[in-house]
Amino acid sequence: MAITSKDLNLHQDAVIESLNDPVRRQLFEFISQSTQPVGREAAAKAAGISRTLAAYHLDRLATAGLLAVTFARPEGRTGPGAGRTAKLYALAQSEVSVSLPARNYRLLGSLLAQAASADTSGAVLAALHQAARGEGRKLGQGGDGLVPLLDELGYEPEVDEHGEISMRNCPFHQIAQQQTEMVCSMNYELVSGALEGCQLDCGRAELSPPSGRCCVVVHPQ
């Protein structure tokens, strides 16, 4: 089905309305930071509201396309008498971007990525790597540390007990679906540059693509 400009405007209105509400924004941020789908009860507790009110706001976020809905039985319960399946919410995989007036930076990024991949000489890719590392270095020099910088860039960094940093999100997810190798190598150069810019012996970047996460992992030194 073709999507018209009217459809897009209606969708943008729903997104703006959803995120303008402080309770919905709080629920959205809580779920976006969770590594597992969240039930209504947990969401209500996090927001300090009733389960009924949480259900209402969560369903509005799902209708706006910001959350994905699944159903599952409570953990550890199977077979007859296990109880009703619970409604769970997770961050939607599709990206939602709203700007007024409309700007299509995703299309621009996709076209530039296609142009770079069509360059058989490798010059464009080399220039992209150089630019990404240089930008990462500059951002690292002006930032408050590696983890806050990665969070600001949209990587949603997660530090484990050993000091290893993995990224729960790729800021360039949609383009990465089409140009995976290019985007992963660009991520690597950007994060490597940020490490250099921080001027700290804080680790080394490695390409280690896990499922559903960014392809770069930072290992402690």
C-alpha positions as CSV (number, residue, x, y, z in Angstrom):
1,M,0.0,0.0,0.0
2,A,1.4,3.4,-1.0
3,I,2.0,5.9,1.9
4,T,0.8,9.4,1.0
5,S,2.0,12.6,2.5
6,K,-1.3,12.9,4.4
7,D,-0.6,9.5,6.0
8,L,2.9,10.7,7.0
9,N,1.6,13.9,8.5
10,L,-1.0,11.9,10.5
11,H,1.7,9.6,11.7
12,Q,4.0,12.5,12.7
13,D,1.1,14.1,14.6
14,A,0.6,10.9,16.6
15,V,4.3,10.6,17.4
16,I,4.5,14.3,18.5
17,E,1.3,14.0,20.6
18,S,2.6,10.8,22.3
19,L,6.1,12.2,23.2
20,N,4.7,15.5,24.3
21,D,2.9,13.8,27.2
22,P,5.3,13.6,30.2
23,V,4.0,10.2,31.4
24,R,4.2,8.6,28.0
25,R,7.7,10.0,27.5
26,Q,8.8,8.6,30.8
27,L,7.3,5.2,29.9
28,F,8.9,5.3,26.4
29,E,12.4,6.1,27.9
30,F,12.0,3.3,30.5
31,I,11.2,0.7,27.9
32,S,13.8,2.0,25.4
33,Q,16.5,1.4,28.1
34,S,15.2,-2.1,28.9
35,T,17.0,-5.2,27.4
36,Q,13.8,-7.3,27.7
37,P,10.1,-6.6,26.8
38,V,8.3,-4.9,29.7
39,G,4.9,-5.8,31.2
40,R,2.3,-3.3,32.3
41,E,3.0,-3.8,36.0
42,A,6.7,-3.1,35.7
43,A,6.0,-0.1,33.6
44,A,3.5,1.3,36.0
45,K,5.9,0.8,38.9
46,A,8.7,2.6,37.1
47,A,6.4,5.6,36.2
48,G,4.7,5.7,39.6
49,I,1.2,5.3,38.2
50,S,-1.6,2.7,38.3
51,R,-1.5,-0.4,36.1
52,T,-4.7,0.7,34.3
53,L,-3.2,4.2,33.5
54,A,0.1,2.6,32.3
55,A,-1.8,0.2,30.0
56,Y,-3.6,3.2,28.4
57,H,-0.4,5.2,27.8
58,L,1.5,2.1,26.6
59,D,-1.2,1.2,24.1
60,R,-1.2,4.8,22.8
61,L,2.6,4.6,22.3
62,A,2.1,1.3,20.4
63,T,-0.6,2.9,18.2
64,A,1.8,5.7,17.3
65,G,4.4,3.1,16.2
66,L,6.9,3.8,19.0
67,L,6.5,0.5,20.8
68,A,6.0,-3.1,19.6
69,V,3.6,-5.4,21.4
70,T,4.1,-9.2,22.1
71,F,2.3,-11.7,24.3
72,A,3.9,-14.2,26.6
73,R,3.0,-16.3,29.6
74,P,4.6,-15.4,33.0
75,E,8.1,-16.8,33.2
76,G,8.3,-20.3,34.5
77,R,4.6,-21.1,33.9
78,T,3.6,-23.5,31.2
79,G,0.7,-25.8,30.4
80,P,-2.9,-25.8,31.7
81,G,-3.4,-23.4,34.6
82,A,-0.4,-21.3,33.7
83,G,-2.6,-18.2,33.5
84,R,-3.3,-15.7,30.8
85,T,-0.6,-14.5,28.5
86,A,0.8,-11.1,29.5
87,K,1.0,-8.1,27.1
88,L,4.6,-7.0,26.8
89,Y,6.0,-3.9,25.2
90,A,9.4,-3.3,23.6
91,L,11.0,-0.5,21.5
92,A,9.8,-0.7,17.9
93,Q,12.4,-1.8,15.4
94,S,11.3,0.7,12.8
95,E,12.8,4.1,13.2
96,V,10.6,7.1,13.8
97,S,11.9,10.5,12.8
98,V,9.9,13.7,13.0
99,S,11.0,17.2,11.9
100,L,9.0,20.2,11.0
101,P,9.1,21.1,8.1
102,A,9.8,17.6,6.7
103,R,13.5,16.6,6.1
104,N,14.5,13.3,4.6
105,Y,18.0,12.7,6.0
106,R,17.5,9.0,5.9
107,L,17.1,9.0,2.1
108,L,20.1,11.2,1.8
109,G,22.2,8.8,3.9
110,S,21.0,5.9,1.8
111,L,21.9,7.5,-1.5
112,L,25.3,8.5,-0.2
113,A,25.9,4.9,1.0
114,Q,24.8,3.5,-2.4
115,A,27.2,5.9,-4.1
116,A,30.1,4.9,-1.9
117,S,29.4,1.2,-2.4
118,A,29.4,1.7,-6.2
119,D,32.9,3.2,-6.1
120,T,35.1,0.2,-7.1
121,S,38.3,2.1,-6.5
122,G,37.7,2.2,-2.7
123,A,38.5,5.9,-2.6
124,V,35.1,7.0,-1.3
125,L,35.1,4.3,1.5
126,A,38.6,5.3,2.5
127,A,37.5,8.9,2.7
128,L,34.5,7.9,4.8
129,H,36.7,6.0,7.2
130,Q,39.0,9.0,7.5
131,A,36.2,11.4,8.1
132,A,34.5,9.1,10.7
133,R,37.8,8.7,12.6
134,G,38.5,12.4,12.5
135,E,35.0,13.3,13.7
136,G,35.2,10.7,16.5
137,R,38.5,12.1,17.6
138,K,37.1,15.7,17.6
139,L,34.0,14.6,19.6
140,G,36.2,12.7,22.1
141,Q,38.3,15.7,22.7
142,G,35.3,17.9,23.5
143,G,33.3,15.3,25.4
144,D,32.9,14.4,29.1
145,G,34.2,10.8,28.6
146,L,33.7,7.9,26.3
147,V,30.4,6.4,27.7
148,P,28.5,9.7,27.9
149,L,29.7,10.5,24.3
150,L,28.6,7.1,23.0
151,D,25.2,7.6,24.7
152,E,24.8,11.1,23.2
153,L,25.6,9.6,19.7
154,G,22.8,7.1,20.1
155,Y,24.7,3.9,20.7
156,E,23.1,3.2,24.1
157,P,26.4,1.9,25.6
158,E,26.2,-0.8,28.2
159,V,29.2,-1.5,30.5
160,D,29.6,-5.0,32.0
161,E,31.3,-6.0,35.2
162,H,34.6,-6.4,33.4
163,G,34.5,-2.9,31.9
164,E,33.6,-4.1,28.4
165,I,31.3,-1.7,26.5
166,S,28.7,-3.1,24.1
167,M,26.3,-0.9,22.2
168,R,22.6,-1.8,22.4
169,N,21.7,0.4,19.4
170,C,23.1,1.3,16.0
171,P,22.3,4.9,15.2
172,F,22.4,4.0,11.5
173,H,20.3,0.9,11.7
174,Q,18.1,1.4,8.6
175,I,21.0,2.2,6.3
176,A,23.0,-0.7,7.9
177,Q,20.3,-3.1,6.6
178,Q,21.3,-2.2,3.0
179,Q,25.0,-1.4,3.4
180,T,26.1,-3.5,6.5
181,E,29.8,-3.7,5.9
182,M,30.1,0.0,5.1
183,V,28.2,1.1,8.1
184,C,29.9,-1.3,10.5
185,S,33.3,-0.2,9.3
186,M,32.3,3.4,9.7
187,N,31.0,2.7,13.2
188,Y,34.4,1.2,14.0
189,E,36.3,4.2,12.8
190,L,34.0,6.6,14.6
191,V,34.3,4.8,18.0
192,S,38.1,4.3,17.5
193,G,38.5,8.0,16.9
194,A,36.4,8.8,20.0
195,L,38.8,6.5,22.0
196,E,41.8,8.5,20.6
197,G,40.1,11.8,21.3
198,C,39.3,10.9,25.0
199,Q,43.1,10.7,25.5
200,L,42.5,8.0,28.0
201,D,43.9,4.5,28.1
202,C,40.2,3.4,28.2
203,G,40.2,0.5,25.7
204,R,40.2,-0.7,22.2
205,A,37.4,-1.0,19.6
206,E,36.7,-4.3,17.9
207,L,34.3,-5.3,15.2
208,S,32.2,-8.0,16.9
209,P,28.7,-8.0,15.5
210,P,26.2,-9.5,17.9
211,S,22.6,-10.1,17.0
212,G,20.3,-7.0,17.4
213,R,23.1,-4.7,18.5
214,C,25.8,-2.4,17.1
215,C,28.7,-4.1,15.5
216,V,31.4,-2.4,17.7
217,V,32.5,-3.6,21.1
218,V,35.1,-1.7,23.3
219,H,37.4,-3.9,25.3
220,P,39.2,-2.5,28.4
221,Q,42.9,-2.3,28.2
